[in-house]
Amino acid sequence: MREPNPNEIEKLLESVFPFWSISKKNEITRLIYEISKRENIPSHEIIHNQEGKRFSIIKSDLLRKRYPYAFIHEKAPKFYMPKLEIIPENKLKINNNFFCPQEIYIEEGIENNYLISRFKNLFPEAQFSYISSLKNYLKNKSFTIKDYNDRRNKFFIIKEKFDFVKQCPCTPSAIPCGYNIFNLGFGCLFECT
C-alpha cells in the first residue's frame, strides 16, 4: 500500500463531516494518517461507518486504535493532536541493512584506544574528528529534526566516566524493579521496538 495522503484524508473528512470545524478535521486527519501508515490500512477503511457519530466518540475510538497502551488504565489520557505537517526534507531515511556512520567523533585522551583502530578498519570512508569532550561538543550545538534523523550517521567514542554497572534508576515514584543495568552508552540507534 502507498503512503497515506493527508490531502486525500482532508477531502474524505470534508465529504463525510462537512460541518466540522477546521481544528476537529485537523485532529482526525492526523489520527487517520498515523493509523493508516502504521497499520497499512487505507484511510477510507478507518473512517468507514462513522457517519452520524459525535466527534468526541470518533476521536476517542481513533485514539484507542492509535495509542492502545495509553488506554490500559481506566482513566483515558488527554491528547492534543496538532495539525499534520509533512516536510519532505525532514523525513527519516533508514537503511536497515547495515550500520555505516559517516562521521566518527573521538574524545581527546583516548586516541590510543583499540576501538578507534577497529572503527577505522570497519568504516574507512568515515570522517574521523577529535573533540575535547562530548559535553563541550553538545554545549554549543542546537539540534533540528534533520539532526535527529541523521543520528545514525554520527558516532561518538568517549571515555566512560561513570559506573559501568549500576542499579536501574526506574521511574520516579514507582516501585523499584531491582534490576542492574550496564551503563554502556546512550542515544541507541538500533530503533528497537
Secondary structure as GFF3:
##gff-version 3
##sequence-region A 1 193
A	DSSP	alpha_helix	6	16	.	.	.	ID=ss1
A	DSSP	alpha_helix	22	39	.	.	.	ID=ss2
A	DSSP	alpha_helix	43	47	.	.	.	ID=ss3
A	DSSP	alpha_helix	55	66	.	.	.	ID=ss4
A	DSSP	three_ten_helix	68	71	.	.	.	ID=ss5
A	DSSP	three_ten_helix	88	90	.	.	.	ID=ss6
A	DSSP	beta_strand	103	107	.	.	.	ID=ss7
A	DSSP	alpha_helix	114	122	.	.	.	ID=ss8
A	DSSP	beta_strand	127	131	.	.	.	ID=ss9
A	DSSP	alpha_helix	134	139	.	.	.	ID=ss10
A	DSSP	alpha_helix	145	149	.	.	.	ID=ss11
A	DSSP	three_ten_helix	151	153	.	.	.	ID=ss12
A	DSSP	beta_strand	154	157	.	.	.	ID=ss13
A	DSSP	beta_strand	165	167	.	.	.	ID=ss14
A	DSSP	beta_strand	180	182	.	.	.	ID=ss15
###
